[in-house]
Structure formats: structure tokens, C-alpha cells
Amino acid sequence: MRLDPLSLPIRFDARDVRADGGVRQVELHRERVVLRRRVAGMRMAVNVRVCDFLGIGLRGLDSDAQMLALIHRDPSLTIPLAISADRAELDAASAMWSEIFSLPVLPEEKRAEPAARRRRCNVIAKRRPRFLVRRRAGDTLRELSNHRGEREIIARN
């Protein structure tokens, strides 16, 4: 697979494991990307600006083939642009895509272990919120003073 950056706009089908039939349609324009897919019988279209993408990057598929992709923070929105085993061809294509979209070329992703899951039980969840900690507690425990047997001075008009 190899898309030509000089023939924008482009419409092509890409693999999507969550979509019905495992396929989604991608429309690639200079300023936006439209992803169309059907999930559980419901049609949806996601319109994403090109400036919302992180950049153009290489991702390893297997030992020899690599994929050039338009990388987004959400991995399900990442768009494949070219798949090849020739590194020189992918470098030339990434420079061309980067210039057309005005996005940086990202460094090659290293396979890393996923981050550890966050604990759902927060130890300090039952404590007072931060702004309440700064406030003094009420004077409910202190005995209120009574002034009995004194004369009151009341100002009247």
C-alpha cells in the first residue's frame, strides 16, 4: 500500500477491528481527515483536523515491513499512509507527507511495555477536600455565651 501525497484528496479503505466488516473508509484532505465506519449497524463519521495529529511516523509491523502513518494521540485515529520494506522509500515519503501537512516527522516508536494500571481505590478519597482543609471547622462545640441580667441598648429612629 502506498498513497500519493500529491493527489489529495484521497479516499481509501483501511482496516478497523471495531467496525462492521473490519473496514473503514478514510477521506484524506489537506486540512482534514474524515473517517467513516459502521459499528453495530450504526453509521458514523469522524471529522478530524490535520493539525490535531501529532505528526508523521514509522511503526514496525513485523521484522521487515514498516508502516508510515499519520499519528494521532488516540491510536484508533491513526491513519496508514504507506507500507513497505524499503526504508529509503519510506523516508522520502515521510518527508513529502510532512511538508504537505506541515507536521513534524516523529521518531520511530520503540516497542515498550504498557504502563501499569492505575489503582481504582484511592486511599485519601474519604478525606476532606483540599479547600475544606484550609477552612476552620465550625464553632458548634464551643458553648455560646449568654448575657443575662444586662440592659440592652437599642437604637431606634
C-alpha positions in Angstrom: 0.0 0.0 0.0 1.3 3.4 -0.9 -0.7 6.7 -1.1 0.4 9.6 -3.3 0.6 12.8 -1.3 0.4 14.9 -4.5 -3.1 13.6 -5.4 -5.1 14.9 -2.5 -8.0 14.5 -1.7 -7.8 10.7 -1.5 -10.5 8.2 -0.4 -9.4 4.6 0.5 -10.4 1.7 2.8 -8.4 0.8 5.8 -8.6 -2.0 8.4 -10.5 -1.3 11.5 -11.1 -4.1 14.0 -14.0 -2.4 15.7 -16.0 -1.6 12.6 -18.6 -3.9 11.0 -16.8 -5.9 8.3 -13.4 -4.8 9.7 -13.2 -1.9 7.2 -13.5 1.9 7.5 -13.4 4.5 4.7 -10.8 7.3 5.1 -11.0 10.6 3.2 -7.7 12.4 3.4 -7.7 16.2 2.6 -5.0 18.8 3.1 -6.7 20.3 6.2 -8.9 17.5 7.5 -9.4 13.7 7.7 -12.9 12.1 7.6 -13.2 8.5 9.0 -16.4 6.7 8.1 -17.3 3.4 9.6 -20.3 1.3 10.7 -20.4 -0.1 14.2 -23.2 -2.4 15.3 -25.3 -1.2 12.3 -24.9 2.5 13.1 -23.1 4.7 10.6 -20.7 7.3 12.0 -18.3 9.8 10.5 -15.4 11.3 12.5 -14.0 14.6 11.1 -10.5 15.4 12.5 -8.4 18.4 11.6 -4.9 17.6 10.3 -3.4 20.0 12.9 -4.8 17.7 15.7 -2.4 14.9 14.6 1.0 14.6 16.3 2.9 14.0 13.1 4.2 11.5 10.5 5.8 8.4 12.0 7.1 5.0 11.2 5.7 2.0 13.0 7.1 -1.5 12.7 4.6 -4.2 11.5 6.9 -7.2 11.5 10.6 -8.0 11.1 11.0 -6.4 7.7 7.9 -4.3 6.8 7.1 -0.9 8.3 4.1 1.3 8.1 4.3 5.1 7.5 1.3 6.6 9.4 -0.4 9.9 10.3 -0.1 9.5 14.1 -2.8 10.7 16.5 -3.0 10.6 20.3 -5.8 8.2 20.0 -4.4 5.1 18.4 -7.8 4.3 16.7 -7.5 7.5 14.7 -4.0 6.8 13.4 -4.1 6.7 9.5 -1.8 4.4 7.5 -0.1 6.2 4.5 2.3 3.6 3.2 3.5 0.1 3.9 6.9 -1.0 2.6 10.1 -2.9 3.4 12.3 -0.3 1.7 13.5 2.2 4.3 14.7 4.8 1.8 11.3 4.9 0.1 9.5 5.4 3.4 12.0 8.2 4.4 11.3 10.0 1.1 7.5 9.6 1.5 7.6 10.8 5.2 9.4 13.9 4.2 6.8 14.6 1.4 3.8 13.9 3.7 5.4 16.1 6.4 5.8 19.0 4.1 2.3 18.8 2.7 0.6 18.5 6.1 3.1 20.9 7.9 3.6 18.3 10.6 6.8 17.0 12.1 8.4 13.6 11.3 8.2 11.7 14.6 11.0 9.4 15.8 10.5 5.6 15.3 8.4 4.1 18.1 10.2 1.6 20.3 8.1 -1.4 21.5 7.7 -0.7 25.2 5.7 -2.4 27.9 2.3 -0.8 28.6 2.1 1.4 31.7 0.8 -0.3 34.8 -2.9 0.1 35.6 -3.8 2.8 38.0 -5.3 1.8 41.3 -9.0 2.4 41.4 -9.2 2.6 45.2 -7.8 6.0 46.4 -6.6 5.9 49.9 -7.4 9.6 50.5 -10.8 9.6 48.9 -12.6 9.7 52.2 -10.6 12.7 53.5 -11.9 16.2 53.3 -11.4 18.1 50.0 -8.4 20.5 49.8 -10.4 23.7 50.0 -12.3 22.4 53.1 -9.0 21.5 54.8 -8.0 25.2 54.7 -11.2 26.3 56.3 -11.7 26.2 60.1 -14.3 23.9 61.5 -17.4 25.5 62.9 -17.8 26.6 66.5 -20.5 24.1 67.3 -18.7 22.6 70.2 -18.0 25.8 71.9 -20.5 26.9 74.5 -22.4 30.0 73.4 -22.2 32.9 75.8 -25.4 34.2 77.4 -25.7 37.7 78.6 -28.4 37.7 81.2 -29.4 40.5 83.5 -27.8 43.2 81.4 -29.6 46.1 79.9 -29.8 46.3 76.2 -29.1 49.5 74.3 -31.3 49.6 71.2 -31.0 52.5 68.7 -34.4 53.5 67.3 -35.2 56.1 64.7 
